Each structure stands twice: as structure tokens, then as C-alpha cells.
Amino acid sequence: MSGVTISLGGVVLQDFEVPEKIAISGGQRVIVHNLIGGGRVVDALGADGGEIEFGGAFSGEDAVIRAQLLDAATALGAELPLYWNSFFYMVIIDKFKVNFEKPWWIPFSLSCAVVLDPAAVVAGLVNAVGNLIAGDVSSALALAPQAGLSLGLSGAPSLSGLANAQSVTSIAFGSANSSLTAQSTSLAAATDPVAAGASIAGLVSTSGQLAALSNISGHLQRASTNMANELV
């Protein structure tokens, strides 16, 4: 997949590290009622996010650190953002296998359970613009505690209120990115397991915050765009 970058919980794969393919499985939960005399009634209960699987290789001076980050995230059961190209999911790594060959070359494979597929969420919404706006604002508010934010949205949403919430989110995003860089530096400089563990825990926590902020930003942007179009 030339030119594609994969990011999982802030751990980035790019160039020749990116696998040739990513397997995505999913489906629809259904209950089938077989009727007397033939025929059937099928009830659709909603999307089943399924699994995402891929493998690759960490390379370079930070190969060990990136492998340790995903190993720690797996052990903690942390929800992580996974995105590449135009795909975005919230996932939990349920299987992670590493083949340590050299400190600068570490092949791996993993599978992720999909926690949230935004495309499925959108598909489940009523198509009316007002409901789309309300759904996005509601989703943003639900994610705000995970990001440690107060969006200041109450009552009927307005363009000015959404703009203010976007500004708050943008500032928090910059702060979290700075924290992630500082924590990565601390991990690289750690000289004992306790310090390394604290840095890894901080990185996992900040990655979760960044995931929530990224999701909030997307919901607010779409709500703002839909509201602006509705007012035209």
C-alpha cells in the first residue's frame, strides 16, 4: 500500500513498514424466524464491528519502544484510534505477536476488536439534518469526559457554540500532542523498569485522550458544516 501511513494508538507505520493488506471483517447481527409453512422473517439488530488484522515490522532506532507501547496497550485493554487512508476505527488489540529479530527490526502481527466504527454510527442515524447535528453533538459530549474537556455545549446547538467547542478541542489536541512527545522522550531516557512503566502508562493514557479528541473534532466539524448548510 504505497504512500499509506497506518497509525494505531499514536504508533505510526509508514513506507516499507506498512503491510501489503489489512483484513477487515464485520457483519450484521440478525435473528431469523422460520415460519410454519415456509418463509422467514429476518430482524436486523445492528452492525457487528468484527475484527481488523494485519502484520508488519517495526524498524529503526525506536522499533523496540513502539513494540513495547503496543504490548502495553494490549495488556491494558486500552481503546486506541486506528486509522489509515480514509478509514478510522476505535479498537482494542486482542492479539499481539512479536518476533524479535534485531533491536532495529521487529516483525509483528496483531488483530483488533472494533469498538466503534463511525461509518456504522452514521448509517444508524436518521437522515434528517437536524437529527444528524443532534447526533454529532451528543457523541462529542459523550466523548468529552474521556478527553478531559468541557465543551460548553448546552441547549440547542448554535454555530457560535460549535465554533467555541472546536477551539477548545484544538487547544487540548495541541497540549496532548506535546505531552505525547515528552512522554516518548522520557521513555527513551528511562534507565529502570519503574520509570519505563510510568512513561508507557502515560503514553497509553495520552493516546486514549488523543483518540477522543480526534473523534470529538470530527463530530463537531460535521455538525458545524451541516448547520451552516441548513442555514443557507
Helices and strands as residue ranges (DSSP letters): E 6-8, E 11-13, G 15-17, E 23-24, E 27-34, E 40-48, E 51-59, H 63-76, E 79-84, E 87-98, E 105-116, H 118-123, H 129-147, H 159-189, H 193-231
